């Protein structure tokens, strides 16, 4: 398959959310595997675990086993065919060309009632540096129905060698509908100058930074400041570890950043009873934990969630450093 730039005869360019939805409906008719996985998603079970100021949802989703247990070490990735490159996509896969660089594809292994992979047309490594402006464009264009998210190459992305975002149905992840409540409690506003609001969230088991603005330039500047500060306390050869969730509503972007220190928690590598097969990505950081095995879905407890998040989020010292660095630049 080659991603061609088709002229948009009907001038539909402002209707990306509708067009993505149409693509998914069309793929349900033309791709039996995808149809069957979306049908199964309707039967999927979830349960909730309550914390003091927020809830976490656990979703039992056996189709995600490949993604959760993906071997993402460099050698394994080098040896396999890239499943996001145009020439390796399934014959049934159709696409929607978003711009010169990105293409919208339906995810055949959904977590959300509507789930897309937004992949770069060229095979280039997963990185947010240089692609953050694209994330803003995508979240604005698709924000009517969808939230966009990013998994760092060592933070849950199953294709660390091929740049991609994902999009899922809005307001499924608890953090999206609990945000206002969380702001009311224990959020520290670092910057609030009428152009951008930057908040640092503590005491939610994982550290979170939110950026809200109507202006793309403000967000680009704030993100650049964040990356530069985070790079100083991260491994010099790798992108700082993070997940991002991006929404756009009433002309305002809300970007949630989850800075991390670790890819997978210890429980992932244990065996027998002690193993919990959770490989946290943006969705899990957003409060929707995916367990591909029923045994984990059943046994996972409040303490396990707290422990997993504590292991993978940055340390308090690092979070404070980021807060001071970002706050300092805007004063
Ligand atoms: Zn590729």
Boltz pocket constraint, residues with backbone or C-beta under 6 A from the ligand:
constraints:
  - pocket:
      binder: B
      contacts: [[A, 82], [A, 83], [A, 84], [A, 85], [A, 86], [A, 122], [A, 123], [A, 124], [A, 161], [A, 162]]
      max_distance: 6.0
